[in-house]
Amino acid sequence: MGVRGRCLPAGWYPGTARGVREAVHAMAAPTPTRRDAVAGVAPHAGWQFSGALASAVFASLSGDLDTIVIIGGHLAPSDGILCAFEEEYETPLGNAPADLELAARLKERVVVAEDRWADNTVEVQLPFARYFFPAARLLGMRAPPSPAAGELGRAIAEAAAACGKRVAVVGSTDLTHYGPNYGFDPAGSGAKAVQWVTGVNDRRFIDSLLAMDEAGARERGVGERSACSSGGAVAAMAFARAAGAARGELLDYRTSRDVHASESFVGYAAVVYRTEA
């Protein structure tokens, strides 16, 4: 089955083990992070824009895991569930083994097709998973913004129980892509636009994640253009609910304007799900 190689060009994330370690160390929160989350939602832009938020999500996951499932998107509601079937994933920290046993169990429960396409939503998260969980197996998937996303999350919980494995799920999505570069500017430009994205459009989607509202997250992500890969977030949310979580927790929220001021910008959120408050 081979190795799923790196496809993103230099600049998205460091290309060396030392670079990854230094970057994650620089992103680390000044206070210790609770490592008890069963799932999370992380952004997938280049690390200079959203890496600190993604790092915070992975750092919050339970410290004792067999497998991490990373679920991206960039799919239409009519698309199906995709999964990488390679035996390993290339990362700057060394190749990470895939959990093909879990993948086989999932294929018994939901319809899964092979993911043959390059996509940033999963790849950009792999070094974080490898850094925080060097002994864990990984599984990269993509879910459409349809009811199939929730079905996938619940199927992962069932498959994990059937395998007797300790599994966590990270859904990978960015939020509103606003401005002329994205052909989306319903609130005009300047401060008014920033306020609308951060206080209205992104806020409504984040509220759906925190309330664990699957339908609301799907519908707002697509209909309000507040998330580019809401299927991945919904799958993580559904898994978390099956694992016993009742509500999400917002760790951080930022936009690309925090790094590079522009009329075109993207929102990012870091959300985790814990089984206890």
N, C-alpha and C positions, 0 to 999 in steps of 0.2 A: 504493500500500500504506500510505502515511501514516506517522505517528509514533506510537510506543508511549509514551503519556504517563505521568507520575507518577500513581500511585494511592494510595500510602501517605500518611497524614496527617502534618502537621508534628510533629516530635518523633522520628521514626524516624531521620532524618539531616538535616543542614543543607539549607536551601532556597536558598542563594545560593552563588555561586562562592567568595566570600570566606569564607563559613562553612565550606565544604568544605575549603578550603586550610588554614584555621586549625585545624580539627579534626584533619586528617591530620598536620599539623606537630606538634601536641600529642601525637599517638599514636606518633610516630616513635621507633624504638629508639635508645638513646643511642650505640650502636656501628653501623658500617656493616653493611648486610645483604648477604649473598651473593645476586646476581641471576643464578641459574643453574637455578632450578627449572623443570621442564617442566609441572608440574601441582600442584594443591593442594586442600585441603579447608578451607573457611572457614565460620564461624558466620554466621547471618543475623538476629540480634536487632537491636533498636535500637542505634545506634552507641554510646550511653552505656554499654551493657552489654557488647557484644562487638565493637565497632568496631576496637579496638586489635588484636585477634587477626586479624580479616579483613584489616586494613591490612597486617599483617606478612606474610600469605600473598601478597598482590598485590605487595608490595615485594620479594619473593623470586623472582618469576618472571623468566625471561630478559628482559633489557632490550631485545631486538631481536625484536619480534613483529609479525606482520601482523594476527593475529586472536586474540581471547580468547573462548572459549566458556564461558559460565557456566551450570551445570546445577543447577537446584533440584529440588524434589520436592513434598511434601505430596500424594503420590499413593498409591493402594492397589496391592498387587502385581498386581491384575488390570487396572490401567490401562495405557494405551499411552504412548509417547514423545510429548511435546509440544514445539512450537517456535514462537517468535514470528516472524511473517512480515512485520512492518512494516519499512519501509526505514530507520528511524532509531529511536533510543531517547532520550527526554528525560532530561537530567541537569542539575543546577545548573551544571555546567561547559560547557554547550552540548550540542546534540544529537550523539549518537555514531552514525556510520553502521553499519548492519547488514551482515554478510557473507552476503548472499543467494546468492552463488555457492557458498559452502561448504554452505549449507543445501540447495541443489539437489543437490549431490553426495551429501549424506547421504541424501536421499530416494531415491536410486538403490540404497542399501545397506540401509536399515532403514525400517520403516513409521513415518512421522511425521505427526502430526495438528497442526492449527493450535491454538496456545494462545490462547484468547479470554478467559481469566479473569485477574483481578488476583491477584497473588501476591507476597509479600514476599521469597521465597527468591532470586529473581534481582534484583528491583529494588533491594534494599538494597545490592547489590554493585556496581551500575553506576557510581556516582560514584568508587569506588576504581579501577575499570578505567580510567575516563576520566582520572583524576588521574595515575596512574602511566604510562599508555600513551595519551597524547592523540592519537596518529596511528593507533592500531589500530582495526580494525573489531571489532564485538562480535556475539555471537550468543547469545540467551537461550533456554534449553531447560529441560525438566523430564523426569526419568526416574523410572519406578516402581521400587520395591524388588523387582525380579525379574531373571531372567537377561537381560532386555532391556537393563538398565543397562550390563552389561559389553559387550554387543553394540554399544551406542551408542558407548562409549568407543573400542572398536577401530575402529568405522566412521569416527569422527572422525579417527583416525590415518591411515586409508587415504585418506579424502577430502582431508586436508591434503596428503598426499604427491602425490595426483593433481593437485591445484591448484598444487603447488609453493609452498605457503604455510607460514610459520613460525607455528605455532598452539600455544597453551597452554590448558589446561582447568582450571577451578576448580569443584569440587563444593561445593554450599551446603547445610549441615545443622547444626542444633543437636543437642545430645545429650539426655540424660534430662530429661524434664519431670516434676518430682517435687512431690508435696504435694497438699493438698485442692483447689487451683485446677485441678488436672489429673486428679483422681480416681485418683491413683496414689501409694500410700504403703506399700509392702510392708515397709519397715524402720522404720515408726513415724515419730517426729519427733525433733527436736533433733539433738544431735551424732551419734547413732547413724545417723540418716538421711543426714546429710551424708557421713559416713565411707563408708556403703554406696554412695551415688551416685558419689562421687569415686574411691573405691578399688576398687570392684567393678563396678558396672553400666557406668559410663562407661569405666572402664579396659579392660574386656573389648572394648568396641567399638573403642576407640582401638588396642588391640593388633591387632585385625583389620586396621585401616587401615595400621598400620606394617608388618605382615607381608604386606600386599597380598593378603589372603584375601577374595576376592569373596563367596563363599557365606557365610562366617562373618559378614562385615559385614552382609549382607542379613538373615540369619537372626537375628542379635542385635539389629539395629536394630528389626526388627518384633516378634520373639518376646519380647525382653527389654525392649522399649520404651526402648531406649537411643539412638535417633536418630529424628528426625521426618522426615528426607528422605534416608535411606541410599542411595536410588537415585542421587542426584547424586554422593555420595561414591564409590560403586562405579564409576560412569562415569568419573570423574576418575582413579581408581586403574587402571582397565583401559587408559585412554589412556596413562597414565604407563608401564605395563608395556610397551605396544606401542612406546613411545618409547625404551625401554631402561633404565628405572628398575627397581631390584631391591628396594627397601625404602623405607618412608616415614620422615620425620623429624618429631617433635613439636616445634613451635616454642614452644607455650604452651598452657596449660589453665587455665580459670577457671570460676566459676559466677556467676550473677546475684547471689548472696548477697554477693559481693565489693563490689557497688555498693549493693544494697538487701537488708538482712537480712530474711528471711521464711521461713516454713515451706514456702512454695511457691517453687521455684527451678528454674533450667535450667542445664545444663552446656554448655560451649563449648570446642572444641579448634581449634587451628591446626596443620595438617599440610601438609608439602610433599614432593614427590618430585623427586629429582635423578638424573641419569644417572651421576653420579660422586660418590663420598663426599667 
